[in-house]
Amino acid sequence: MIPILRKEGCIIKKYILVHDLGTTGNKASLYDEKCGLVASSYYPYKTYYPHPGWAEQNPLDWWKAVRITTPRVLSEAKVLPHQIACISFSGHMFGCIPVDGAGKLTRELAPLYFDQRSQKQAQQLRERIGQEKGYQITGNPFGAEYPAAKIMWIKENEPEVFENTSKFLPTKDYIILRLTGKYVTEYSDASGMNLLDIRQKTWSEEILQASNIPRQMLPELHSSTDIAGKLEKEPAREIGLVAGIPVVLGGADVCCAGVGAGVIRKDTFYLSMGAAFWIGLASKNPLYDPKQRILNLCHLPPQTLMVICNTYSGGLCYQWVKENLCQLETRAAEQAGVDPYQIMDLKASRVETGSQNLIFLPYMRGDVVPYSNPRARGVFIGLSLAHRKEHLIRAALEGISLNLKTNLEILEAQGAHIREIRAIGGGAKSKLWRRIIADVLNKKILCPSVLQEATSLGAAVAGGIGVGIFKDFDSAEKLVKIMEVEEPCEKTHQKYQRMFSVFKKAYDQLAPIFDELILL
């Protein structure tokens, strides 16, 4: 049963407060006892690029965002501080925040997941452990994006910072430290550090020795539904709440999104259609790819993994099309009070399948899967005088979808049995895009009731379980309703199959050109 308060004869609901620390900003969301979204508030923060290949944020900016959005969301919802049942979290992965024994930052800026400065250290791990052995232990390839290599870089290049550091924390867990004074993390974020044995759910002694990272510099491990501690008096004052509220750990954004999509049982799948795209599936065992293109993370439900195959080539490319090719449509949308993407979709829907043999390679910020080529670039192939703007719009949708098919093939090659996929994220609002993906993949695409809030919903479920509002993660299945289903069309799928063959050949032929472009 949902905890309740009684005041002057009235029953007062209790609410779950979620902070979703994204790459560009923090969103605070309030959920009621049925995990219905009551209100949300967003506050952005900056990313800094001090050197080529570096990407950093100031964790104090995250704390500022939490301080600002918490009272805002309570005010919008007309909810009182004592009505908050718990606070829970989701956060962007691969965080590496160094703090001392007093909880203070030992480095002003913390590297983000796409920071690439620690290539040398990642290579050292590959040489000392072996790439395949490391993959088997952690479920992920050794890479510069992971905290293990980043911590090694700090130790080698900033020894004073390393010596003054007590713990290295994932993103959301820095905020949990600020609220509770506890140095903790949970398995989903820990499994993205290149330091956790995902089968044993313990820090890997072999990797710790190879990386020369002392175990005591890593946080205490917990489940996502564990209560990290109670909200302390001073941070409660700063964020406009009352002391003593339970703070539940929550999880990494990728895994929280899976829960929010209702993907908690074996062989259920979701597609995240945000700036980047990825396919995630719940699994009881890791899926190991010979080329290490599949990532294995600990999921929020116990004894379950979240297996993902991701690509940088997602909604960010379509956003580029909007901003650079569709200024007229954007202005018209502003005047009409509608989303510019609705007008773009309307235009693209008038174009035949295949965009009159126009193919778009969506590698506008390089590629992760399947080619792992940071030099790859975006290309329109087959332009003629017969093509108009709407052809380019549809070709962008189709090209991103064709690239997604490469991820699907990788997962299926390792035994994934995919029948249907739940689509979430901003891109999933487009019925046209969902239909294109269904036809390209030849799979049913399901549209849940929650799209852009799936990540915070997953964290809310974890929080609710932690304080007894929900029994277990089965609650997520009941909370997530399927609103629409896109069935694949066999005839259209065959057209896309022919395009897919050309799509892959186009990359193969252009890969050497991408290398030459870098040298110009």
Number of C-alpha atoms within 10 A of each C-alpha: 8 15 14 14 12 9 8 5 7 8 10 15 16 22 31 27 29 29 28 29 28 19 16 14 17 25 23 25 27 27 22 19 19 15 21 15 18 17 19 21 20 20 18 16 18 13 16 15 13 9 8 9 11 16 19 18 20 18 21 15 17 23 17 16 23 25 18 19 22 25 20 19 21 24 13 13 14 11 19 16 20 15 20 21 24 24 28 31 31 32 28 20 27 26 26 24 27 27 23 18 11 9 17 15 23 19 19 13 19 21 25 25 21 14 20 20 19 23 16 15 21 27 17 17 21 19 11 15 18 14 18 17 13 22 23 18 19 28 29 28 24 28 22 21 24 27 28 28 28 28 24 22 20 17 16 12 11 13 13 13 17 23 12 15 21 22 24 25 28 26 26 29 27 28 22 25 20 17 25 23 18 18 23 23 28 25 25 30 32 33 27 27 27 29 28 27 21 26 15 10 17 15 22 18 15 15 21 16 13 14 20 13 17 11 15 10 17 19 20 18 16 17 22 30 27 19 20 27 19 20 24 19 14 15 17 19 13 16 20 18 22 19 18 15 21 22 27 28 29 39 36 34 25 25 32 31 28 30 33 28 35 29 30 27 18 14 16 21 27 26 25 27 23 18 17 15 24 21 24 29 26 29 24 16 15 22 22 20 16 11 11 19 20 25 22 28 28 32 30 30 22 15 11 18 29 30 26 24 24 23 24 21 28 27 22 18 23 20 14 13 18 18 14 9 15 20 13 12 19 20 12 15 17 12 9 10 9 12 13 20 19 17 16 20 18 13 16 23 16 12 17 11 20 18 23 17 15 21 26 24 24 29 24 18 16 19 20 17 21 19 16 12 16 14 18 25 20 18 17 14 14 12 14 10 5 7 14 12 14 20 24 22 23 30 26 28 26 27 28 24 25 27 24 25 18 18 22 18 13 19 24 11 12 13 10 17 12 16 12 20 23 25 24 27 22 15 23 22 17 13 16 19 21 26 19 25 26 24 26 27 24 21 19 21 26 23 23 20 16 22 22 19 20 24 29 32 33 33 35 36 31 31 31 32 20 26 21 14 22 20 13 16 22 16 18 23 15 10 18 19 15 14 10 12 18 19 17 20 16 12 10 16 20 14 14 23 18 11 20 21 11 13 19 14 11 16 18 12 10 14 15 12 14 18 15 11 11 9 6 5
